[in-house]
């Protein structure tokens, strides 16, 4: 039997996602040059930006351009659209966990290649599911990851998202919710190592990810930052860009100390 599920986001926030994200993107366009000028300078280490579920590197183009302008190397993630297909079609939470494991393995190979190529452990910035992949890789191979920044990632029970039941319908799932093992997903939020600094950027106005699943447990390596953003806007919000740049620079200062 599955445990009681966390509440999904407020319906108003879910329904207004596209409009709010459009407004946030407009604000970003107007503030972009000022953000670049005011951001702490980067140190040229590689930053791998991981896209959300169903999107690819195109969805993080502006964020990667911002980080390049600030002073980081931003190679493509090479994840494609980061979506399930074929034998990885998601019809129950256990399928989602397997898909997540497969994608995390692909990210791990990419991280190893970048470390070998540049001589530096990359930082991982992940939007939504991309943040979960970043977390998984940092826990599996902390020596290969300099830092992690997550943007609106659903760490807990996926029933705490506004998309859970919609995705069940779209996938044609006939598996009763009470017969699914949600621990295959939720237990990955339990940190196995505190070696990698993690910045969790979340929003109480996120229309996709509910508040109850948007944060990790308190730990010495975890820093939570709240922003006023839609979920779609995490990839195009001025405040988010500023916080990402500060998180990456903070890691550089810690290493230099």
Steps between C-alpha positions, in 0.01 A plus 500: 500500500622852423523763774286812507597728216626859538277780368559621143554869422222756528266471199533871421877470475469191280254665259698824470839336432526601129404863560729546797789332317451732204512803727815369670668441163420857398652630823810290430541642150487854639738427787743261328795734448469645850496146643820415315668817624396450863570126526817384678756400235539133420825305515469320163417161650241293308134526596270231361141626481248214503155559346162417646291199400380524140742776402853502368792739488285745305302567816813610686660702219460839667617378841809344343569819305475699823746269676743522206483880513568489873810285450419128499528231236155362417521190280173340383347230718452264202188355669273566205141577601537327839176307446393137540435294189483139384576248773550786745141623470382609844177342623579469871739665743741207480530568124576864577773391741657276234488780243662734751778246565566464128519875447723546805737240358519698176575817696769318697674396176480861379644629829789254485577605142496869596726443798748310282482760224534813715684372805228647722195352670194674354221663692151373419203734463175309455152630422215289642582135418844616390562593863413146608753361254760744631427388856523131407836544328641704788405226744638220283828668405563802727865517395387591147258781593608841625155626602130454427231763446141381457214709359148400598578130538237254636704311759209330674189299416400582138135514606595839643525639145216636288605270214475159667144408401528668159810296419319182608223574250740589220701181551190281515597369843258245646710427810310602816684767698477295819693216333799717410816519710573871543803428717693412181485874428487673836794321662736662251455828685687349796856627466769232515786750510539865601815548293334705224342842575138511381297816444126432476314787331124463546181706482178498700327617181623207293197371310647155430692399813326527837670658801511173695731333247708798385766488773759257627545418866725744685865399478840673528546486123150623408400863458138589417417817307143615443409702191166629372483305174274281293628150424550570129666827593789338686689494169421865425469699822736787595509410869573135423791598273644720773471223760660242269797729436540566872481130584771413248722785620448397863645159419805664345557709814464193721757310296741793512469542878 
